[in-house]
Amino acid sequence: MTVPQITALPDPPSRQDPTNFAVKGDAFLGALPDFATEANALATQVNERVDAAFAAGLESAATNAATTVTKAAEARASELAAAGFANEAMLLSLGVETLRPSIKPSLLLDFARAQVVPPSVTFTRASTATRVGPSGLIETVGINVPRLDYDPITRACLGLLVEEQRTNLLLNSVFAGAVSGTPGTAPTSWSFITANGTTTFLSSQSRFTGGNKLRFSATANRHYLGRSVAVTAGQSSCFSSEFEVVSGTIGLNSLFSGVAQSGAVFTSKYYLDGIEVLDNTKPTVGKHKIHVVHTVTTGGEIQNRVGIGTINNATADVIFDIPQFEVGAFPTSYIPTTTASVTRAADVASVNTLSPWYRADEGTFFVEASSVVTGVVYAYQLDDGTLQNRIFSLVDNAHQFSVRIADTVQAQLDAGSVLINSPNKIAGSYKANDFALSLNGSAPVFDIDGSVPNASILRIGSTINSGYLNGHIRQIKYFPQRLTNAQLQALTSL
């Protein structure tokens, strides 16, 4: 491991040498930004080692490493102060020393870095589920097995995946039973609506380890499958799939479309690689993800069409994989189906014992979490087994940190807009008449009027049987102290 180096500062100006004071002062101040950058780089690396050591239980190693950085910062700050540059000394000291609080967290759940769910976390899920594994492939995990999810491209661990219950209503989402040919044979439970092209059955080549892909090609013609699913008025439904454009220029709505049947009335929005686009947007050659959200006003059926030319003649060569149709306004992790629809139960994670790490009168929670949506989705909730008394953080644009007693708001803080489908860093502190919040490096907001509730359980990624994060918890830290506002902001800036 290469240790970042710190370049020595030039001699500071001295009142004993007034002739060169200005020259030396300019040189000294000019060198400070690079010095601070180098010092912070060193502090960041050492603090990462501290966290890793602490997570592994190597507390003495972490303490020694932190002490080294702190003493270096103090020494340099003293030099600056002695030279008469008090403001620069204060800023440098803040930049290094408060990157991490001097007090160590009494609870550290570093799911993304440690890539393990510790025994202190109780986890249940009443069904199997899938995750993206370290190889980038989608794999099945067993009942009550937590899902540490990975980025399919970078293979980096994203953290603990927590999702609500969902059902894939598309039968045979693994495309079993298809046969290659011109036009070929449709997968079991699917039908060719129009078959004027070529089908290639790519057995066991799906990104899901138990599935298959289909490759369709057509020239100025139409070649696509259809599968109808019942929908209910007042609900949103979401179709999703992965696909690869091998060749051709074709609109999304000519690859995937929903057709009303049995009196259904609905509107549709298209999302390409997570971004809302026009339905006729033409994806580039390469691999993509699509989801289409249907808002249903009159119940009936939607015929999900997948292939080439679902609305008009087209020329293209495209590979399709892991289709899914679920009730909800956004897609969730893949649920494989064969002869029947399949339901994935909700993920439920908690820390059921607060002793000895929790302090009732004051403390600070830090969480790094991402969600595919914003709103009433919980990063964590500390409560007494009811919704009456609790402390919680939401991935929400209205407020991110809230404290309640007898369901009466004691503090409800909003530090700005959250990120969608990207990690948010949220630090919230509590103490009687002293609450504060920082979000993603924002200046802290605070409340100086309120009490602290009693609690007995920490829920991770949900409230009680609802409010599921539908995303990833990278880490949760708890500090048994109301950290300073500067420390809160520094925690969420790194």
Buried (B, 14 or more C-beta within 10 A) or exposed (E): EEEBEBEEBEEBBEEEEEEEBEEBBEBBBEBBEEBBBBBBBBBBBBBBBBBBBBBEEBEEBBBEBBEEBBEBBEEBBEBBBEBEBEEBBEBBBBBBBBBBBEEBBBBBBBBBBBEBBEEEBBBBBEBBBBBBBBEEBBBBBEEBBBBBBBEBEEEEBBBBBBBBBBBBBBBBBBBBBBEBEEBBBBBBBBEBBBBBBBBBBBEEEBBBBBBBBBBBBBBEBBBBBBBBBEBEEEBBBBBBBBBBBBEBEBBBBBBBBBBBBEEBEBEBBBBBEEEEBEBEBBBEEEBBBBBBBBBBEBBBBBBBBBBBBBBEBBBBBBBBBBBBBBBBBBBBBBBBBBEEBBEBBBBBBBBEEBEEBBBEEBBBBBBBBBBBBBEEBBBBBBBBEEBEBBBBBBBBEEBBBBBBBEEEEBBBBBBEBBBBBEBBBBBBBBBBEBBBBBBBBBEBBBBEEBEBBEBBBBBBBBBBEEBBBBBBBBBBBBBBBBBBBBBBBBBBBB
